[in-house]
């Protein structure tokens, strides 16, 4: 029951703290209740990424906290790793609903 931003690359790259704030402040397609997806939500959309535009074959931030940052999910191969809050910016793919 999630709605995803169709253009997966439209929200650019941010560090983890900025990624969360960016999603909370996002107003898109007439909605302002966007969020940074969890690890499991990103893992699920990984299997459906071919149905979206501009999906970057790179790391995407999740809202799932881990070791002073968040977990990252690769849209290249589905791998998961931990990223620090201030690490090099990674991609942000907001979703809404299904909470």
N, C-alpha and C positions, 0 to 999 in steps of 0.2 A: 503493500500500500504506500510506497514512497513515490514522490515526484522528484525527478532529477532535472537540473538545468541541462537542456538538450546539448548546448555547446559546452562540452566538458572543459575546454581550455579557456573559456571566456573570463574566468575569475583570476587567472594568473597564478603567480607563485608568491607565497608568504611564509614567514616563520610560523611556528605553531600558535603562539599567542595572537598574532595578527590574523591568522587563518580563522580562528574562532570568532574574533571580533568582526571580521569581514562578513562572515556568514550571518551573524546576528543582525548586522546593519543592512544587509542586502534587501533591496526592494526590486523584484523582478517578476515580470508576467502578472502584475497585479497583486502580488503576494509579498508580505514582509515577515513571514515566519520560517525563513530558511535556516538551516543548521549545518554544522560540520558533521558528516556521517560518522557512525561508529566503525570500528574495524570490521565487524561482521557485515554491516551494510555495504561497505566498500568491497569486501570479498564477494558478496552476492552480485553486485553490479559488475564486477570484473568479468563474470561469465556472460554478461549481456552487453558488454561495451561496444560491440559491433553495431548496435542499434543507435548509437549516439555519434555526434559530430565532434571532431577535434580532440579525441581522447589521446592524451600524451602518454607514450610508452615510458613512463617514469614514475617516481614516487609521488603518492598523494597522501596528504594528512588525514588522519582520522581523529575523532574526538576522544578516543580511548587513551587515557593517561597511562604513562609508563616512564619511570625513572627520570623525572624532571622534564618531561616532554610528552609527546604522543607517539602512538604507533603509526607507522607509515605502511601503506599497501602499494605494491608495484602494479601498475596497469600494463606492464610488459609481460610479467610472468606470474603474478599473483602472490609473490613472496611478501613477507611481513618482516619489518625490522623496527627497532626503537629509534626515535629521533629526539634530540634535545630541543627545548623550547626555542633556543636562539640559533639552531642549526641553519645551514644554508636553506634558503626558501625552497619549498616544494609545492606541488600543484594543489589547488583547492577546487573541489567539485561539490558544491552545495546540493542538499536535498531538503525536502519538507514532507510533513505528514508521517503517518505510520508509527507514532510514538506511543 
